């Protein structure tokens, strides 16, 4: 499934202008992708979509009326209590969490992987 990509400069750091250009290209193709995927979900009578960290699948599932679950590690920013982080990192993490909700927010469930076990936010299990 096509999804957004990052562009890297010669020092192997994320290039913001290059990434913005790739994002613009992806966003221009997104409506067609959503139409194609939603048609396929309806034709196949899909009962559930499992999505990674990409926005096309969830939008297609919503359009087709197909429930979906999110399986990724980026949602960690939305479910973990990151109060232990220094203030600057905590602000960055909140920004990532807000950005994550642009990808999808109406999933039936979220399965979030991480490499350590922080406390979860209240109401998250």
Beta strands, then each sheet from edge to edge (+ up, - down):
strand 1: 49-51
strand 2: 68-72
strand 3: 109-112
sheet 1: 1+ 2+ 3+
end
